[in-house]
Amino acid sequence: MEIRACRAKPSMRAPLLELLCTRAFPIQRRLGIKILGPFPHQDDGTFVWLRGFPDEASRTTLKAAFYEGPDWLNDPQAQAEQMLDDYDAVVVEEGVWKLMSCRPVWCLGPR
């Protein structure tokens, strides 16, 4: 599992969250990646989400399928890069990943 943190450029958080929830997260779900979040910070342009994989071995393969796949490269990637100020990911120990398999997967995007 990864804990992913992003900081959007000024006034870009809502459009970035919309892009992630409507374009990036559905692509990842179709590949078998579980998404929990995003969870926006209440005071600034940052937000986090959890990204879960079946196991450590599949993480590399699934990430490559997403980041190198045409669904991501043909449009959303360029849009996201224009809205992002900074991002980071923390990989959680593999034993914790099992928790993601019994949790609901949803997207709390902007409305």
Backbone as XML, in Angstrom:
<?xml version="1.0"?>
<chain id="A" units="angstrom">
  <residue number="1" name="MET">
    <atom name="N" x="0.845" y="-1.171" z="0.000"/>
    <atom name="CA" x="0.000" y="0.000" z="0.000"/>
    <atom name="C" x="0.887" y="1.230" z="0.000"/>
  </residue>
  <residue number="2" name="GLU">
    <atom name="N" x="0.414" y="2.246" z="-0.687"/>
    <atom name="CA" x="1.096" y="3.527" z="-0.698"/>
    <atom name="C" x="0.192" y="4.581" z="-0.075"/>
  </residue>
  <residue number="3" name="ILE">
    <atom name="N" x="0.789" y="5.470" z="0.677"/>
    <atom name="CA" x="0.111" y="6.677" z="1.116"/>
    <atom name="C" x="0.663" y="7.774" z="0.216"/>
  </residue>
  <residue number="4" name="ARG">
    <atom name="N" x="-0.191" y="8.346" z="-0.605"/>
    <atom name="CA" x="0.233" y="9.338" z="-1.592"/>
    <atom name="C" x="-0.235" y="10.709" z="-1.135"/>
  </residue>
  <residue number="5" name="ALA">
    <atom name="N" x="0.667" y="11.675" z="-1.174"/>
    <atom name="CA" x="0.360" y="13.048" z="-0.786"/>
    <atom name="C" x="0.674" y="13.976" z="-1.948"/>
  </residue>
  <residue number="6" name="CYS">
    <atom name="N" x="-0.250" y="14.875" z="-2.221"/>
    <atom name="CA" x="-0.080" y="15.841" z="-3.319"/>
    <atom name="C" x="-0.352" y="17.246" z="-2.814"/>
  </residue>
  <residue number="7" name="ARG">
    <atom name="N" x="0.325" y="18.182" z="-3.417"/>
    <atom name="CA" x="0.027" y="19.595" z="-3.209"/>
    <atom name="C" x="-0.242" y="20.191" z="-4.591"/>
  </residue>
  <residue number="8" name="ALA">
    <atom name="N" x="-1.428" y="20.728" z="-4.732"/>
    <atom name="CA" x="-1.808" y="21.351" z="-6.000"/>
    <atom name="C" x="-1.284" y="22.780" z="-6.056"/>
  </residue>
  <residue number="9" name="LYS">
    <atom name="N" x="-1.095" y="23.263" z="-7.271"/>
    <atom name="CA" x="-0.762" y="24.667" z="-7.446"/>
    <atom name="C" x="-1.948" y="25.502" z="-6.965"/>
  </residue>
  <residue number="10" name="PRO">
    <atom name="N" x="-1.708" y="26.783" z="-6.644"/>
    <atom name="CA" x="-2.809" y="27.625" z="-6.148"/>
    <atom name="C" x="-4.034" y="27.569" z="-7.054"/>
  </residue>
  <residue number="11" name="SER">
    <atom name="N" x="-5.178" y="27.404" z="-6.434"/>
    <atom name="CA" x="-6.505" y="27.325" z="-7.060"/>
    <atom name="C" x="-6.677" y="26.110" z="-7.991"/>
  </residue>
  <residue number="12" name="MET">
    <atom name="N" x="-5.802" y="25.130" z="-7.910"/>
    <atom name="CA" x="-5.872" y="23.956" z="-8.786"/>
    <atom name="C" x="-6.307" y="22.687" z="-8.062"/>
  </residue>
  <residue number="13" name="ARG">
    <atom name="N" x="-6.531" y="22.757" z="-6.749"/>
    <atom name="CA" x="-6.874" y="21.522" z="-6.035"/>
    <atom name="C" x="-8.187" y="20.921" z="-6.529"/>
  </residue>
  <residue number="14" name="ALA">
    <atom name="N" x="-9.243" y="21.709" z="-6.634"/>
    <atom name="CA" x="-10.541" y="21.165" z="-7.071"/>
    <atom name="C" x="-10.447" y="20.559" z="-8.472"/>
  </residue>
  <residue number="15" name="PRO">
    <atom name="N" x="-9.840" y="21.253" z="-9.459"/>
    <atom name="CA" x="-9.741" y="20.624" z="-10.786"/>
    <atom name="C" x="-8.859" y="19.375" z="-10.785"/>
  </residue>
  <residue number="16" name="LEU">
    <atom name="N" x="-7.808" y="19.375" z="-9.972"/>
    <atom name="CA" x="-6.938" y="18.200" z="-9.901"/>
    <atom name="C" x="-7.676" y="17.027" z="-9.281"/>
  </residue>
  <residue number="17" name="LEU">
    <atom name="N" x="-8.414" y="17.266" z="-8.212"/>
    <atom name="CA" x="-9.193" y="16.188" z="-7.602"/>
    <atom name="C" x="-10.249" y="15.652" z="-8.567"/>
  </residue>
  <residue number="18" name="GLU">
    <atom name="N" x="-10.871" y="16.542" z="-9.309"/>
    <atom name="CA" x="-11.857" y="16.112" z="-10.298"/>
    <atom name="C" x="-11.201" y="15.213" z="-11.351"/>
  </residue>
  <residue number="19" name="LEU">
    <atom name="N" x="-10.037" y="15.602" z="-11.830"/>
    <atom name="CA" x="-9.302" y="14.806" z="-12.820"/>
    <atom name="C" x="-8.937" y="13.436" z="-12.254"/>
  </residue>
  <residue number="20" name="LEU">
    <atom name="N" x="-8.434" y="13.407" z="-11.040"/>
    <atom name="CA" x="-8.052" y="12.133" z="-10.433"/>
    <atom name="C" x="-9.274" y="11.231" z="-10.248"/>
  </residue>
  <residue number="21" name="CYS">
    <atom name="N" x="-10.361" y="11.801" z="-9.721"/>
    <atom name="CA" x="-11.546" y="10.988" z="-9.423"/>
    <atom name="C" x="-12.277" y="10.509" z="-10.671"/>
  </residue>
  <residue number="22" name="THR">
    <atom name="N" x="-12.232" y="11.304" z="-11.733"/>
    <atom name="CA" x="-12.982" y="10.920" z="-12.925"/>
    <atom name="C" x="-12.140" y="10.212" z="-13.970"/>
  </residue>
  <residue number="23" name="ARG">
    <atom name="N" x="-10.835" y="10.399" z="-13.930"/>
    <atom name="CA" x="-9.978" y="9.815" z="-14.970"/>
    <atom name="C" x="-8.939" y="8.848" z="-14.407"/>
  </residue>
  <residue number="24" name="ALA">
    <atom name="N" x="-8.081" y="9.315" z="-13.502"/>
    <atom name="CA" x="-6.961" y="8.490" z="-13.037"/>
    <atom name="C" x="-7.403" y="7.332" z="-12.152"/>
  </residue>
  <residue number="25" name="PHE">
    <atom name="N" x="-8.262" y="7.596" z="-11.171"/>
    <atom name="CA" x="-8.668" y="6.525" z="-10.263"/>
    <atom name="C" x="-9.434" y="5.416" z="-10.981"/>
  </residue>
  <residue number="26" name="PRO">
    <atom name="N" x="-10.359" y="5.722" z="-11.891"/>
    <atom name="CA" x="-11.035" y="4.633" z="-12.612"/>
    <atom name="C" x="-10.074" y="3.755" z="-13.429"/>
  </residue>
  <residue number="27" name="ILE">
    <atom name="N" x="-9.074" y="4.365" z="-14.039"/>
    <atom name="CA" x="-8.078" y="3.575" z="-14.782"/>
    <atom name="C" x="-7.371" y="2.617" z="-13.840"/>
  </residue>
  <residue number="28" name="GLN">
    <atom name="N" x="-6.955" y="3.129" z="-12.689"/>
    <atom name="CA" x="-6.237" y="2.292" z="-11.722"/>
    <atom name="C" x="-7.130" y="1.174" z="-11.190"/>
  </residue>
  <residue number="29" name="ARG">
    <atom name="N" x="-8.389" y="1.487" z="-10.916"/>
    <atom name="CA" x="-9.314" y="0.446" z="-10.432"/>
    <atom name="C" x="-9.486" y="-0.664" z="-11.464"/>
  </residue>
  <residue number="30" name="ARG">
    <atom name="N" x="-9.585" y="-0.285" z="-12.736"/>
    <atom name="CA" x="-9.723" y="-1.306" z="-13.786"/>
    <atom name="C" x="-8.519" y="-2.232" z="-13.818"/>
  </residue>
  <residue number="31" name="LEU">
    <atom name="N" x="-7.362" y="-1.728" z="-13.429"/>
    <atom name="CA" x="-6.144" y="-2.542" z="-13.403"/>
    <atom name="C" x="-6.046" y="-3.419" z="-12.153"/>
  </residue>
  <residue number="32" name="GLY">
    <atom name="N" x="-6.928" y="-3.198" z="-11.175"/>
    <atom name="CA" x="-6.896" y="-3.974" z="-9.944"/>
    <atom name="C" x="-6.248" y="-3.250" z="-8.776"/>
  </residue>
  <residue number="33" name="ILE">
    <atom name="N" x="-5.982" y="-1.965" z="-8.928"/>
    <atom name="CA" x="-5.423" y="-1.151" z="-7.848"/>
    <atom name="C" x="-6.591" y="-0.592" z="-7.047"/>
  </residue>
  <residue number="34" name="LYS">
    <atom name="N" x="-6.514" y="-0.670" z="-5.731"/>
    <atom name="CA" x="-7.573" y="-0.140" z="-4.877"/>
    <atom name="C" x="-7.229" y="1.281" z="-4.469"/>
  </residue>
  <residue number="35" name="ILE">
    <atom name="N" x="-8.226" y="2.138" z="-4.498"/>
    <atom name="CA" x="-8.053" y="3.545" z="-4.149"/>
    <atom name="C" x="-8.963" y="3.865" z="-2.975"/>
  </residue>
  <residue number="36" name="LEU">
    <atom name="N" x="-8.418" y="4.485" z="-1.966"/>
    <atom name="CA" x="-9.190" y="4.949" z="-0.817"/>
    <atom name="C" x="-8.906" y="6.433" z="-0.660"/>
  </residue>
  <residue number="37" name="GLY">
    <atom name="N" x="-9.926" y="7.237" z="-0.833"/>
    <atom name="CA" x="-9.746" y="8.680" z="-0.772"/>
    <atom name="C" x="-10.165" y="9.293" z="-2.092"/>
  </residue>
  <residue number="38" name="PRO">
    <atom name="N" x="-9.793" y="10.518" z="-2.318"/>
    <atom name="CA" x="-8.810" y="11.344" z="-1.626"/>
    <atom name="C" x="-9.382" y="12.014" z="-0.375"/>
  </residue>
  <residue number="39" name="PHE">
    <atom name="N" x="-8.443" y="12.473" z="0.455"/>
    <atom name="CA" x="-8.767" y="13.165" z="1.685"/>
    <atom name="C" x="-8.093" y="14.538" z="1.655"/>
  </residue>
  <residue number="40" name="PRO">
    <atom name="N" x="-8.844" y="15.577" z="1.289"/>
    <atom name="CA" x="-8.258" y="16.915" z="1.206"/>
    <atom name="C" x="-7.973" y="17.495" z="2.593"/>
  </residue>
  <residue number="41" name="HIS">
    <atom name="N" x="-6.871" y="18.193" z="2.689"/>
    <atom name="CA" x="-6.531" y="18.943" z="3.895"/>
    <atom name="C" x="-7.495" y="20.113" z="3.984"/>
  </residue>
  <residue number="42" name="GLN">
    <atom name="N" x="-7.928" y="20.458" z="5.180"/>
    <atom name="CA" x="-8.958" y="21.487" z="5.303"/>
    <atom name="C" x="-8.466" y="22.909" z="5.053"/>
  </residue>
  <residue number="43" name="ASP">
    <atom name="N" x="-7.154" y="23.154" z="5.091"/>
    <atom name="CA" x="-6.678" y="24.526" z="5.032"/>
    <atom name="C" x="-5.850" y="24.904" z="3.813"/>
  </residue>
  <residue number="44" name="ASP">
    <atom name="N" x="-5.423" y="23.961" z="3.019"/>
    <atom name="CA" x="-4.565" y="24.336" z="1.893"/>
    <atom name="C" x="-4.811" y="23.429" z="0.694"/>
  </residue>
  <residue number="45" name="GLY">
    <atom name="N" x="-3.919" y="23.445" z="-0.272"/>
    <atom name="CA" x="-4.084" y="22.695" z="-1.500"/>
    <atom name="C" x="-3.591" y="21.272" z="-1.459"/>
  </residue>
  <residue number="46" name="THR">
    <atom name="N" x="-3.342" y="20.723" z="-0.276"/>
    <atom name="CA" x="-2.832" y="19.358" z="-0.194"/>
    <atom name="C" x="-3.966" y="18.355" z="0.004"/>
  </residue>
  <residue number="47" name="PHE">
    <atom name="N" x="-3.685" y="17.113" z="-0.357"/>
    <atom name="CA" x="-4.602" y="16.010" z="-0.115"/>
    <atom name="C" x="-3.805" y="14.721" z="-0.158"/>
  </residue>
  <residue number="48" name="VAL">
    <atom name="N" x="-4.365" y="13.688" z="0.437"/>
    <atom name="CA" x="-3.739" y="12.368" z="0.436"/>
    <atom name="C" x="-4.758" y="11.341" z="-0.031"/>
  </residue>
  <residue number="49" name="TRP">
    <atom name="N" x="-4.252" y="10.192" z="-0.452"/>
    <atom name="CA" x="-5.089" y="9.031" z="-0.720"/>
    <atom name="C" x="-4.233" y="7.792" z="-0.552"/>
  </residue>
  <residue number="50" name="LEU">
    <atom name="N" x="-4.901" y="6.675" z="-0.381"/>
    <atom name="CA" x="-4.225" y="5.391" z="-0.254"/>
    <atom name="C" x="-4.403" y="4.628" z="-1.545"/>
  </residue>
  <residue number="51" name="ARG">
    <atom name="N" x="-3.337" y="3.969" z="-1.944"/>
    <atom name="CA" x="-3.378" y="3.148" z="-3.153"/>
    <atom name="C" x="-2.897" y="1.759" z="-2.770"/>
  </residue>
  <residue number="52" name="GLY">
    <atom name="N" x="-3.776" y="0.774" z="-2.934"/>
    <atom name="CA" x="-3.471" y="-0.585" z="-2.504"/>
    <atom name="C" x="-3.286" y="-1.543" z="-3.667"/>
  </residue>
  <residue number="53" name="PHE">
    <atom name="N" x="-2.374" y="-2.470" z="-3.489"/>
    <atom name="CA" x="-2.043" y="-3.481" z="-4.491"/>
    <atom name="C" x="-2.234" y="-4.861" z="-3.866"/>
  </residue>
  <residue number="54" name="PRO">
    <atom name="N" x="-2.499" y="-5.871" z="-4.680"/>
    <atom name="CA" x="-2.678" y="-7.213" z="-4.121"/>
    <atom name="C" x="-1.482" y="-7.670" z="-3.282"/>
  </residue>
  <residue number="55" name="ASP">
    <atom name="N" x="-0.258" y="-7.314" z="-3.706"/>
    <atom name="CA" x="0.943" y="-7.684" z="-2.973"/>
    <atom name="C" x="2.113" y="-6.876" z="-3.534"/>
  </residue>
  <residue number="56" name="GLU">
    <atom name="N" x="3.245" y="-6.974" z="-2.898"/>
    <atom name="CA" x="4.431" y="-6.217" z="-3.315"/>
    <atom name="C" x="4.861" y="-6.576" z="-4.737"/>
  </residue>
  <residue number="57" name="ALA">
    <atom name="N" x="4.772" y="-7.838" z="-5.084"/>
    <atom name="CA" x="5.215" y="-8.268" z="-6.415"/>
    <atom name="C" x="4.387" y="-7.617" z="-7.521"/>
  </residue>
  <residue number="58" name="SER">
    <atom name="N" x="3.094" y="-7.446" z="-7.288"/>
    <atom name="CA" x="2.237" y="-6.860" z="-8.322"/>
    <atom name="C" x="2.330" y="-5.338" z="-8.371"/>
  </residue>
  <residue number="59" name="ARG">
    <atom name="N" x="2.862" y="-4.728" z="-7.342"/>
    <atom name="CA" x="2.918" y="-3.256" z="-7.283"/>
    <atom name="C" x="3.670" y="-2.674" z="-8.476"/>
  </residue>
  <residue number="60" name="THR">
    <atom name="N" x="4.848" y="-3.192" z="-8.758"/>
    <atom name="CA" x="5.655" y="-2.674" z="-9.860"/>
    <atom name="C" x="4.948" y="-2.872" z="-11.200"/>
  </residue>
  <residue number="61" name="THR">
    <atom name="N" x="4.400" y="-4.040" z="-11.406"/>
    <atom name="CA" x="3.712" y="-4.352" z="-12.661"/>
    <atom name="C" x="2.483" y="-3.472" z="-12.862"/>
  </residue>
  <residue number="62" name="LEU">
    <atom name="N" x="1.675" y="-3.321" z="-11.825"/>
    <atom name="CA" x="0.458" y="-2.523" z="-11.944"/>
    <atom name="C" x="0.766" y="-1.040" z="-12.112"/>
  </residue>
  <residue number="63" name="LYS">
    <atom name="N" x="1.779" y="-0.550" z="-11.403"/>
    <atom name="CA" x="2.166" y="0.855" z="-11.577"/>
    <atom name="C" x="2.633" y="1.109" z="-13.010"/>
  </residue>
  <residue number="64" name="ALA">
    <atom name="N" x="3.411" y="0.199" z="-13.559"/>
    <atom name="CA" x="3.875" y="0.357" z="-14.940"/>
    <atom name="C" x="2.693" y="0.318" z="-15.911"/>
  </residue>
  <residue number="65" name="ALA">
    <atom name="N" x="1.750" y="-0.583" z="-15.663"/>
    <atom name="CA" x="0.580" y="-0.664" z="-16.535"/>
    <atom name="C" x="-0.200" y="0.647" z="-16.521"/>
  </residue>
  <residue number="66" name="PHE">
    <atom name="N" x="-0.268" y="1.288" z="-15.370"/>
    <atom name="CA" x="-0.967" y="2.570" z="-15.281"/>
    <atom name="C" x="-0.153" y="3.700" z="-15.914"/>
  </residue>
  <residue number="67" name="TYR">
    <atom name="N" x="1.060" y="3.922" z="-15.416"/>
    <atom name="CA" x="1.852" y="5.083" z="-15.844"/>
    <atom name="C" x="2.344" y="4.990" z="-17.289"/>
  </residue>
  <residue number="68" name="GLU">
    <atom name="N" x="2.471" y="3.786" z="-17.813"/>
    <atom name="CA" x="2.937" y="3.614" z="-19.186"/>
    <atom name="C" x="1.794" y="3.284" z="-20.153"/>
  </residue>
  <residue number="69" name="GLY">
    <atom name="N" x="0.580" y="3.213" z="-19.627"/>
    <atom name="CA" x="-0.564" y="2.854" z="-20.455"/>
    <atom name="C" x="-1.142" y="4.033" z="-21.212"/>
  </residue>
  <residue number="70" name="PRO">
    <atom name="N" x="-1.765" y="3.761" z="-22.333"/>
    <atom name="CA" x="-2.298" y="4.829" z="-23.179"/>
    <atom name="C" x="-3.407" y="5.640" z="-22.511"/>
  </residue>
  <residue number="71" name="ASP">
    <atom name="N" x="-4.203" y="5.009" z="-21.639"/>
    <atom name="CA" x="-5.295" y="5.739" z="-20.992"/>
    <atom name="C" x="-4.772" y="6.898" z="-20.141"/>
  </residue>
  <residue number="72" name="TRP">
    <atom name="N" x="-3.607" y="6.733" z="-19.537"/>
    <atom name="CA" x="-2.998" y="7.777" z="-18.715"/>
    <atom name="C" x="-2.142" y="8.717" z="-19.563"/>
  </residue>
  <residue number="73" name="LEU">
    <atom name="N" x="-1.356" y="8.163" z="-20.460"/>
    <atom name="CA" x="-0.415" y="8.975" z="-21.230"/>
    <atom name="C" x="-1.086" y="9.865" z="-22.270"/>
  </residue>
  <residue number="74" name="ASN">
    <atom name="N" x="-2.247" y="9.466" z="-22.770"/>
    <atom name="CA" x="-2.879" y="10.206" z="-23.863"/>
    <atom name="C" x="-3.525" y="11.523" z="-23.456"/>
  </residue>
  <residue number="75" name="ASP">
    <atom name="N" x="-3.663" y="11.801" z="-22.164"/>
    <atom name="CA" x="-4.260" y="13.086" z="-21.799"/>
    <atom name="C" x="-4.149" y="13.418" z="-20.322"/>
  </residue>
  <residue number="76" name="PRO">
    <atom name="N" x="-4.656" y="12.589" z="-19.416"/>
    <atom name="CA" x="-4.694" y="13.002" z="-18.014"/>
    <atom name="C" x="-3.323" y="13.322" z="-17.420"/>
  </residue>
  <residue number="77" name="GLN">
    <atom name="N" x="-2.279" y="12.623" z="-17.853"/>
    <atom name="CA" x="-0.948" y="12.862" z="-17.288"/>
    <atom name="C" x="-0.525" y="14.315" z="-17.481"/>
  </residue>
  <residue number="78" name="ALA">
    <atom name="N" x="-0.638" y="14.824" z="-18.693"/>
    <atom name="CA" x="-0.221" y="16.201" z="-18.977"/>
    <atom name="C" x="-1.062" y="17.193" z="-18.181"/>
  </residue>
  <residue number="79" name="GLN">
    <atom name="N" x="-2.356" y="16.938" z="-18.085"/>
    <atom name="CA" x="-3.223" y="17.829" z="-17.306"/>
    <atom name="C" x="-2.831" y="17.828" z="-15.830"/>
  </residue>
  <residue number="80" name="ALA">
    <atom name="N" x="-2.602" y="16.637" z="-15.273"/>
    <atom name="CA" x="-2.238" y="16.539" z="-13.857"/>
    <atom name="C" x="-0.913" y="17.242" z="-13.576"/>
  </residue>
  <residue number="81" name="GLU">
    <atom name="N" x="0.054" y="17.067" z="-14.436"/>
    <atom name="CA" x="1.357" y="17.692" z="-14.231"/>
    <atom name="C" x="1.254" y="19.209" z="-14.195"/>
  </residue>
  <residue number="82" name="GLN">
    <atom name="N" x="0.348" y="19.792" z="-14.964"/>
    <atom name="CA" x="0.176" y="21.241" z="-14.970"/>
    <atom name="C" x="-0.443" y="21.754" z="-13.679"/>
  </residue>
  <residue number="83" name="MET">
    <atom name="N" x="-1.182" y="20.892" z="-12.967"/>
    <atom name="CA" x="-1.874" y="21.314" z="-11.747"/>
    <atom name="C" x="-1.110" y="20.977" z="-10.473"/>
  </residue>
  <residue number="84" name="LEU">
    <atom name="N" x="-0.152" y="20.054" z="-10.558"/>
    <atom name="CA" x="0.601" y="19.608" z="-9.380"/>
    <atom name="C" x="1.756" y="20.536" z="-9.051"/>
  </residue>
  <residue number="85" name="ASP">
    <atom name="N" x="1.889" y="20.838" z="-7.760"/>
    <atom name="CA" x="3.040" y="21.583" z="-7.285"/>
    <atom name="C" x="4.096" y="20.616" z="-6.748"/>
  </residue>
  <residue number="86" name="ASP">
    <atom name="N" x="3.632" y="19.577" z="-6.029"/>
    <atom name="CA" x="4.543" y="18.613" z="-5.426"/>
    <atom name="C" x="3.757" y="17.350" z="-5.076"/>
  </residue>
  <residue number="87" name="TYR">
    <atom name="N" x="4.455" y="16.225" z="-4.996"/>
    <atom name="CA" x="3.815" y="14.991" z="-4.557"/>
    <atom name="C" x="4.865" y="14.072" z="-3.944"/>
  </residue>
  <residue number="88" name="ASP">
    <atom name="N" x="4.391" y="13.126" z="-3.154"/>
    <atom name="CA" x="5.274" y="12.155" z="-2.508"/>
    <atom name="C" x="4.456" y="10.899" z="-2.236"/>
  </residue>
  <residue number="89" name="ALA">
    <atom name="N" x="5.152" y="9.798" z="-2.058"/>
    <atom name="CA" x="4.494" y="8.536" z="-1.722"/>
    <atom name="C" x="5.324" y="7.804" z="-0.680"/>
  </residue>
  <residue number="90" name="VAL">
    <atom name="N" x="4.630" y="7.221" z="0.268"/>
    <atom name="CA" x="5.248" y="6.377" z="1.282"/>
    <atom name="C" x="4.711" y="4.975" z="1.078"/>
  </residue>
  <residue number="91" name="VAL">
    <atom name="N" x="5.591" y="4.013" z="0.932"/>
    <atom name="CA" x="5.173" y="2.619" z="0.767"/>
    <atom name="C" x="5.092" y="1.988" z="2.153"/>
  </residue>
  <residue number="92" name="VAL">
    <atom name="N" x="3.915" y="1.452" z="2.469"/>
    <atom name="CA" x="3.655" y="0.840" z="3.763"/>
    <atom name="C" x="4.049" y="-0.631" z="3.705"/>
  </residue>
  <residue number="93" name="GLU">
    <atom name="N" x="4.495" y="-1.163" z="4.822"/>
    <atom name="CA" x="4.898" y="-2.572" z="4.870"/>
    <atom name="C" x="3.795" y="-3.475" z="4.325"/>
  </residue>
  <residue number="94" name="GLU">
    <atom name="N" x="4.216" y="-4.522" z="3.652"/>
    <atom name="CA" x="3.288" y="-5.393" z="2.932"/>
    <atom name="C" x="2.189" y="-5.979" z="3.811"/>
  </residue>
  <residue number="95" name="GLY">
    <atom name="N" x="2.463" y="-6.312" z="5.066"/>
    <atom name="CA" x="1.443" y="-6.906" z="5.933"/>
    <atom name="C" x="0.225" y="-6.025" z="6.121"/>
  </residue>
  <residue number="96" name="VAL">
    <atom name="N" x="0.396" y="-4.724" z="6.027"/>
    <atom name="CA" x="-0.706" y="-3.789" z="6.197"/>
    <atom name="C" x="-1.633" y="-3.814" z="4.990"/>
  </residue>
  <residue number="97" name="TRP">
    <atom name="N" x="-1.142" y="-4.244" z="3.835"/>
    <atom name="CA" x="-1.934" y="-4.253" z="2.608"/>
    <atom name="C" x="-3.208" y="-5.074" z="2.748"/>
  </residue>
  <residue number="98" name="LYS">
    <atom name="N" x="-3.167" y="-6.100" z="3.562"/>
    <atom name="CA" x="-4.336" y="-6.957" z="3.713"/>
    <atom name="C" x="-5.535" y="-6.175" z="4.230"/>
  </residue>
  <residue number="99" name="LEU">
    <atom name="N" x="-5.303" y="-5.096" z="4.962"/>
    <atom name="CA" x="-6.394" y="-4.272" z="5.455"/>
    <atom name="C" x="-7.180" y="-3.653" z="4.305"/>
  </residue>
  <residue number="100" name="MET">
    <atom name="N" x="-6.502" y="-3.317" z="3.220"/>
    <atom name="CA" x="-7.180" y="-2.696" z="2.086"/>
    <atom name="C" x="-8.169" y="-3.659" z="1.436"/>
  </residue>
  <residue number="101" name="SER">
    <atom name="N" x="-7.935" y="-4.948" z="1.530"/>
    <atom name="CA" x="-8.796" y="-5.905" z="0.846"/>
    <atom name="C" x="-10.165" y="-6.030" z="1.515"/>
  </residue>
  <residue number="102" name="CYS">
    <atom name="N" x="-10.309" y="-5.574" z="2.751"/>
    <atom name="CA" x="-11.604" y="-5.691" z="3.416"/>
    <atom name="C" x="-12.254" y="-4.332" z="3.622"/>
  </residue>
  <residue number="103" name="ARG">
    <atom name="N" x="-11.730" y="-3.292" z="2.998"/>
    <atom name="CA" x="-12.289" y="-1.951" z="3.121"/>
    <atom name="C" x="-12.982" y="-1.553" z="1.811"/>
  </residue>
  <residue number="104" name="PRO">
    <atom name="N" x="-14.011" y="-0.716" z="1.926"/>
    <atom name="CA" x="-14.646" y="-0.239" z="0.694"/>
    <atom name="C" x="-13.701" y="0.668" z="-0.087"/>
  </residue>
  <residue number="105" name="VAL">
    <atom name="N" x="-13.884" y="0.672" z="-1.381"/>
    <atom name="CA" x="-13.080" y="1.522" z="-2.253"/>
    <atom name="C" x="-14.012" y="2.604" z="-2.774"/>
  </residue>
  <residue number="106" name="TRP">
    <atom name="N" x="-13.657" y="3.846" z="-2.549"/>
    <atom name="CA" x="-14.497" y="4.930" z="-3.033"/>
    <atom name="C" x="-13.643" y="6.135" z="-3.377"/>
  </residue>
  <residue number="107" name="CYS">
    <atom name="N" x="-14.282" y="7.088" z="-3.969"/>
    <atom name="CA" x="-13.635" y="8.327" z="-4.319"/>
    <atom name="C" x="-14.512" y="9.473" z="-3.839"/>
  </residue>
  <residue number="108" name="LEU">
    <atom name="N" x="-13.970" y="10.278" z="-2.975"/>
    <atom name="CA" x="-14.704" y="11.431" z="-2.472"/>
    <atom name="C" x="-14.245" y="12.678" z="-3.195"/>
  </residue>
  <residue number="109" name="GLY">
    <atom name="N" x="-14.612" y="12.774" z="-4.437"/>
    <atom name="CA" x="-14.177" y="13.903" z="-5.257"/>
    <atom name="C" x="-14.993" y="15.152" z="-4.970"/>
  </residue>
  <residue number="110" name="PRO">
    <atom name="N" x="-14.565" y="16.256" z="-5.507"/>
    <atom name="CA" x="-15.299" y="17.505" z="-5.317"/>
    <atom name="C" x="-16.655" y="17.450" z="-6.005"/>
  </residue>
  <residue number="111" name="ARG">
    <atom name="N" x="-17.583" y="18.098" z="-5.458"/>
    <atom name="CA" x="-18.931" y="18.145" z="-6.035"/>
    <atom name="C" x="-19.278" y="19.551" z="-6.427"/>
  </residue>
</chain>
